[in-house]
């Protein structure tokens, strides 16, 4: 069975879909840990209800590089086959991305790079786009 670590920053709706899919055997995997850069992220409550919550306070680290290194070390303890960014709203360092090259999946509600960040659906509507999706 594949092991998945999920990173979240907010509500965790994509995390919940992944939890449900794993529990219903629609995905042959287990979510072994969930990390958030925000201790108050609702996604952590979803993870805790499933017995898989973790948190790292980004403010406790001197800079982005130090936080990314601590996060990667924590992730590595679980030896994941896949790291899923499910609404993770923090830009990761090149070193972090390279560490998980070929094993990282980012879920984003727009056709990147067109609408990075938040409110992607509103941006697409406001711009009169005839097409919108996820990447």
N, C-alpha and C positions, 0 to 999 in steps of 0.2 A: 504494500500500500504506500502511495506517495505521501510525503509530509509537506505541508504547506504552512508558511508563516505569512501572516497578513499584517500590513501596515495601514492604519486609519488615522484620520485627523478629526472627523466629525461624527455624523449621525450613524454611520455604519450600515446603511441599507444594502450596499453590495456585499459587505461582510455577512450580513444575515442571510442573504441569498446563497452565499458560499457555505455557510454553516448548515442551512437547510438541505442543500444539495448533497453535502457529505453525509449528513444523518440519514437521508433518504436513499443513499447508495446511487445517486445519479452521477456522482463524481467518485471515482475509486481513489479517495484520498482522505486524509485526516488533517484538520487544522490543529497544529501542535502549539502555536503561540500567536498572540495578537499583540502588536506594539503600537503605541500612539505617542506622538510628540506632544500631545495635549492631555494632561491628566484628567480634564473634565469632559473629554470627548464621549458622547453617548455611545459610540461604538464599543467603548470599553465595558459599558454595562451589558451590552449584548454579548460580548465575549465572556464576561464574568458569569452570565447566566448559563453559558455553555461550558463553563469551567476552563476557560483558556485566556484569561486577561493578563496583560503585562502593561507597564507604562514606564517611560523614561521622560523625565522633565528636561526639555531642551534648555531651559533657563539655568540648569545646574552645570552646564558645560561652558567653557570659555568661548567657544566659537563653533561654527558649523562642522568643521573638520573633526573636532574633538567629539561632538555629539554623534556624527556619523560613524566614527570609529567605535564608540561605546555601543551604538545600536548594532553594528555589524558583529561585534564580539558577542552580544546577547543573542542575536539571531543564530550565530554559528553553534551555540550550545545545543540547538535543536536539530542541527544537520538537515536543513530543509532541502527538498528537491526543487521547490518553487517558492519564490518570494512574490507575493501579490500586493501591489499598491492599489488599495481599494478606497479611493477618496483621500489619499495621503497628500496633503497640501503643503509639502515642504520640498524644495528643490534639493536633490541629493548630490553629493560631491561626485566628481568623476571617479575617484578612488572607490567609492561605495558601489557605483554602477558597474565598474569593471570587476569588482569582487564577485558580483552575482551575474555577470554576463552570461546569457543563454539560459538563465534560471529566474529571470525577473519578468513580471507581467504587470503593466500599468493599465488600470481601467480608468478611462476618462470620457466624460459625456460630451465629446465633440470630436470632429474629424481633425485631429491635430495636424499641423500646428495652427489651424485657423482660429480657434478660440481657446486659448489656455486660461486657466483660472476658473473662477466661479461664474455662475449665471450663463452658461453656454447656450442654453435653449433660448433664453431671452435675447441674447446677442444675435442668434440666427434669425429669430422672428423679426427683430428690429431692423436687420439688414436685408430682409426680404429674401433670404436664402430659399431655394426650392428644394434643398436637400440638407439633411442633418443626420448625424449618427454618432457612433461611439468608436473609440480607438483604444 
